[in-house]
Amino acid sequence: MSTARSHLIDLSPLKASPAFARMWIGSVLAGIGGQLTIVTVMLHVFALTGSTFAVSMIAVAGLVPMILAGLYGGMLADAFDRRRVALIAATVTFASTGLLAALTWTGAETIWWLYVLSIINSAANSVGMATRTAIVPRLIPRDLLAAASALNGVAFGLTVMAGPALAGILVALTGYGWTYTIDVVLMLSMFLGLWTLPSLRPEGEVVRPGLASLVDGWRFLRRASNIRTQYVMDIIAMTFGQPLVLFPALGTVLLGGGAVTTGILTAAVAVGTFTSSLFSGRVVQYRWHGRGIERAVEAYGASIMGFGVVLLIGAFSAPATEKLPNVGLIVAACILLAASGASDNVSSIYRNTMMQASVPDSMRGRLQGVFIIVVAGGPRVGALYAGTLASLTTLWFPPLLGGFLVIALVALLARRSTRFRAYDAENPEP
């Protein structure tokens, strides 16, 4: 392979496993639809209430159900056929999104319906994500796991890049009903990717779902210091460096542009994720994953702090409106958000590979359940942090302070975790 091509993404997992390729394609299409609904619900709630705090409460309300579903879903994935568990979770998500579309078309939607159905979607997605991630190491060899994580970064980038941008445009042009309906149609592709998988029962000793299974997983996690450290680093980053909940207000009262700006800002994060995945050839070859996670999370914090500086400048600039947005500041914000997406994706590649390579198959579902709780729960706590602090202060303060806290806390944690910094992908140890 030439030096130039060695920087490009490795497509070997798609060639090595048709089953993985089908599941990957289904996840991309269904993920785009899921992002349509996530952003549309945010816009819908903001339109009904005019409150950033009410938008943040969508994420907060789903936190406890998501945690319980992730834990129990992980136990299910370690006890039953993972293909069947993933199919059931996808069915619940499909049904709840269909009901959301039906209520909107009939004009029967309320703020409480939006909350309840968002909670159901969150819980079902938690189970589905934990199970699908636990499936991947059974479909491809260990030496391709990092490349598969980079491909999942491409999938995430595509979904978050296309979904929010389309949501902003569709809501502005057609309203909420059509956007939810498109998600229902796109969800069908997930069933194709899962339905064609072989039966995938867990290997090794099987522990039935329940307290014994949960305790068994907790004991393993207590011994797995590398896994615990990456969890804590991700929680820090997502708690203090997740400004997504601010985007509807930024498009309305600070940067201008309305729903379209909300979609563009959200998509900018995915542009960084997608681009960094496309040029991940050298990233997946780096063997010191602990150091890679540390440096990537610190770069993430710096990007979010820079985003806060841009908003601070906007607060003292000429007022922007939906028809007269501050284009210069929107571009600057998008560049920094793209940098945050790229940094988070590099961290995610190493974190996923560490999880899949160092955790035994009999424990993988439960640990993936905890991992999904960390990945998805952190942003929800972050939504509460950003929404509450913005309500008490101003829109630019949460990312400015949060980015600084991410850098400082992760640097401190890394200095105290020498085993994590020495983690070697060629000799994976949890």
N, C-alpha and C positions, 0 to 999 in steps of 0.2 A: 504494500500500500504506500502511496506517495505521502510525503510530509503534509501536503495541502489537504489531501483527503482524510488523513488521520485525525484532523480536527472535526470532521463531520460526524453526524450521528451514526451509530452502528445499527443497521437494520437486521442483524443476524437473528434476533429472537423471532421476528415475523417469518423468516424463512425456515427456521428450525422447527417451529411449532405452528401448524395451521390452526390448531385449537386456540392457541394464544392470540393469533392474528385475528380470528373471528371475534373473540371476546374483546380485543382491543378496539376493533372497528365499532362494535356495538356500544362500547363504553363512550367512544367519542361522540357518536350521534345522540345517544341518550343524555350524555353530559351537556351537550349544547342546549337541549330542551330543558334540562334541569336548571341550568343557569338562566334561561329565559324566565322561568318561574320565580327563582330566587330574587332576581332584580325587580321583576314586575310586582311581586308581593311587597317589596320595600317601597316602590313608587306608589302602589295602591294604598298602603297604610299611611304614607306621608300625605297623599291626596285627601284621605278621609280625616286625618287628624291635624296635619300641619306641624307635627311634633317629631323632632329627631329622637327624643327619648322614646316615643312610641315605636319608632323604627328599631331602635336598639333592643326593645323588649321582645321583638320577634325572636331574636337569637337567644336572649336570656330565658324566655319561656320554654324553649326547646332543649335547654341544657340538661336538666335532670332526666327527662325521658331519653335523651340521646345517650347519656352515660349508662343508664340501666340497660338500654337496648344494645349498646356496644358490648357491655360485659356479658350479657346473656347471649347475644349473637355470637360472640367469640366462643363461648362454651358450646353452643349448638354446632359451630363449625368444627370443633374438636371431638364431637360425639356422633355426628350424622354425615350423610353424603353432602359434601359442600356444594355440589351442583344444585341439589334440591333446596338447600337453605337459601342460596342466592336467588333462585327462581321465586321462592315464596316472598322474599323481601322485595324483589322487583315488582311483583304483583300488587303488593300493598301500596307501593309508591305510585304505580299506574292508576290504581283505583282512587287514591286520595287526590291526585292531580285532575283526574276526570271529574270528580265531584266539585273541585274548585272551579273548573271551567263551566260546569253546568250552573252552579250558583251565580257566577258572574253573568252568564248569558241571560238568566232569568231575572237579574237585578236583586237577587236575594242575599248577596254577600254582605257580611258585616265585619267589623273589626275582629270580633270574636271568632267568626268562621275562619278568617285569614290566619289567626293565631293557631287555632286548633289543627287545621290542615297542614300548616307549616310544621307543627310539632310532630304530627304523624309522619310526614315526609322525612323529617330529620331523623326520627327513630328508625324508620325502615332503611334509609340510606346508610345509617351507622352499621346496621346488621349486614347489608349488602356489600359495603366497602370492605369491612373486616373479612368477610368470607371470600370475596373475589381476590383480595390481596394474598390471603393464605393459599389460594389455588395456584398462583403463579409459579412458585418453586416446584410444583408437581408437573408443570408443563414444559419447563425449559431447564437446561443444566445450570449448575451454580455459577460457572464462569461467565454466563450471559445475564446474570441477575442485574448487574449495574447497568448494562445496556437496556434491559427491559425497563428499569426505573427511569432511564432517560426517555424512552419511548412513552412512558406514562406521563412524563413531563410535557412531551409534545401534545399528548391527548388533553391534558389539563389546560395547556396553553391555548389549544384550539377551542376548547369548550368555553373557557372564561374570556377569551378574546372575541369569539363570535357571538356567544350567548348574550352578554350584557349589552354589547353594541346593538345587536338586533332588538333586544328588549326595549332599549331607549327609543329606537326608531319606530318599532311597532306600536308601542304605547302612544307615542306622539301622533302617529298617523291613523291607527285603527282602533286603539283602545285596549283594554285588558283582556277581554274575552278571547280574541283571536290569538293572543300571545300564549295564554294557558292552553288553548286547543292545539297549537303547534307542538307544545311539549308532549301532550298526550300521544300525538302521532309519532314523534321521534322516539318515544319510550319503547315502541314496538321493536326497534332494532336491538335493544338490550336482550329481549327474549330470544332472538335468533342466535346471538353470541353465546348465551348460557345454555339454550336448549340443545345445541349441537356438541356440548362438552361430554366427555365420558363420565361415568360414575367416579366420584373422587372421595372415597371414605378415608378418614385420617389414618395414618400409619402409626404403629406402636400401640402402647397401652391407651385404651379409651376410657375416659372418666365421664360418667353421665352428668348432664347439666344439674347444677345445684351447689350447695355450700362447699362440699368436698372438692368439686372442680375449681371453684373460685379460690379456695384456700391453697390448692395445689399450684395454681397459677401465681398467686401472691408470693408463695415461698420461692418459686423460681425467680420472680422479679427481684426479690430481696438479694439473691445471689448474683444477679445480672447487673453489675454496676455500670457497664458501658451503656446498656439499654436505658437504665434509669437516668443517666446523665444527659443523653440525647433527648429524653422526654422533657427534662427540666429546661434545657436550653430552648426547646421549641415553645414551651409554655411561656417562658419569658418573652420571646419574640412576638408571639401572637397576642399576649395580654397587653403589652405596652406599645406594640408597633402595628396595630391593625386598624387603619382609619376608614374602612369601608362604610361604616355606619354614617360617616359624615358626608358622604358623596351627594345624597339628595339635597342636603342643605347647601353644599358648596355650589351646586348648579343653580340653586334658586336665589341665594342671597349674597354670595361672595364672588365666585368666578363668573357667574352667568351661564346662559345656555340651557338651563332647565334639565329635562330628562335626557336630552342628547349628551350633555356634559357628564351626567351621571354614568351613562353607558360608556362613554369614551374613557373616563378615568378608571373605571373598573377594567375595561379592556386593556388599558396600558399595562397593568400588572401582568396580564396574560401574554402580552407581546414580549415582555422580558423573559417570561417562563418559556415561551415557544422558541424564541431566538437562542437562548442559552442551551436548550435541548438540541436544536439543530447543529450547534457547534460543540457538542458534548464529547467528541471523540477522545480528547485528552483528559477530560474530567473523569470519565469512567475508568481510565487507566491508572489514576492516582490511587495508591494503595493505603495511604494513611487517612482513613475516613474520619477518625475523631478530630484530627486537626482541620480537615476540610470542613466539617460541620461548624467548628468554632469560628473559623475565618469567614465562612459564608454568612453566619448569623450576625457577626459584627458588621459586615458590609451591609446587611439588611437594615440594621439599626441606623447606620449612617445615612442610608437612602431615605428612611422615614423621617429622620431629623431634618434633612434637606428639604423634604416635602413640607414640613412645618414652617421652615423659613420662607418658602414660596407663599404659603398662605398668610404669613405675617406681613409680607410685602403687599399682598392683595388687600389686607385689611386697611392699609394706609394709602391705597390707590384710589382712582376714580371709581365710583360705584358701577358695577356691571349689572346687566339685566338679561332676561331670557333672549331678547332679540339683539342685544349688544354685549356679547360676552367679552371678557378680557382674554383674547386669544393668546397673547404672549405668555401670560401666567399659566394658562391651561397647558400650553406646550411644555413649559418648564416642569409643571407638576407631572405631566405624563412621562417625561424623561426620567424623573426620579422614581416614579412608581414602577416604570419598566425595570430600572436598576434593582428595585426591591424584589420584583418578581424573579429576575435572573438569580439574585443571591439566594432567595428562598428555594428556588428549584435546585440549585447546586447542593444546598443542605439536604433537600428532600431525596435526591439521588443517593447520597451517602447514608442517610437515615434508613431509607427503605431497604437498601442492600444489606446494611448491618442487621436489620431485623430479620430479613429472609434467609441470610446466610448463617447467622449465629444461633438462631432459635430452632430447636428440634421440631419436626413436623407435628408430633403429638401435642405440642404446646403452642403451635403457631397461631391457631385461631384465637385463643385467649389473649395472647400478647398482641395480636393484630387488633383485637377489640379494644384493648387499652390504648394502643397506638392511635386508633381512629378517634377515641375520646380525646386524646391529647391534641391531635391535629385539628379536629372539628370543634372541640370544647374550648380550646385556647382562644380562637377568634370570637366566640360568644362571650367569654369573660372580657375580651378586649373590646367588644361592642359596648358592654356595660361601662367599662372604664372610659372609652372615648365619648360615648353619648352622655354620661353623667357629667364628666369633667367639662365637656363643651357647653352643656346647659348651665353649669355653674360659672364658667369663665367665658371663653370664646373659642371659635372653631380652630384657630391655629395652635392653641396651646397643647392639646393632647398629643399630636404627633411630634411636636418639638421636644416636649419633656419625655415622651415615651421612647423616642429614638435614642436619646442620651442614656436612659435607664437600660435599654437593651444592651448597648455597648458596654456599659460599666458592669452590669451584673454577669453577663456572659464571660467577660474577661476575668472576673473574680472567680467564677465557677471553674473555668478552665485551669487556672493556676492551682486549684485545689484538687484537680482530677487528672493526675499524671497517667494513670492507667488508660483513661479515655483518650488522651492525646497520643498515646503510643499504640492505639488500636491499628492492627495490620489486617487488611482485607484478605491477604493470602493465608492468614492463620486466624480466622474469625472466632472470637470468644465473646459471649454475651456479658 
